[in-house]
Amino acid sequence: MKEKNMKKADRITSVVIMALSVYGFIYSNKLKGDAGVLPKIIFIALMLGAVALFGFSFSNKSGEDVEKVAWKKWLVAVSGAILYVVLMNIIGFYIASVFYLAATMFSFGVRNKKILILTPVVFDLAIWICFGLILNISLPASFFM
């Protein structure tokens, strides 16, 4: 019975995500110039994920085959994301991103110091090169700048 409820919840969730993704995709068509490209890519990825979730909800795998979700880790990630959005406007995108990525990786079990430092820094560098240098798009700067 519990498995049926989970599959039903997966189907409902996937339909809601699909509907919101379609709405977001249509809304991103209203953005001027190249500003809508990244949102369109994200909404397409969400749609594909929702379709996959919907399809997997019909599989015969039991709930025992699926790894249990570590709710504390996800709560930390969601709380961190909210804090990240708030801090982004205070300390800027790049600094906030380094802290957010490192904290999230740590909360999900990454303990290698090189990975915890290099991954956020390389990510920020890639974002700065792509958006700042190539596309000439400014991201939220620090309050102090």
Helices and strands as residue ranges (DSSP letters): H 2-28, G 33-36, H 37-56, G 63-65, H 71-91, H 93-107, H 113-127, I 128-134
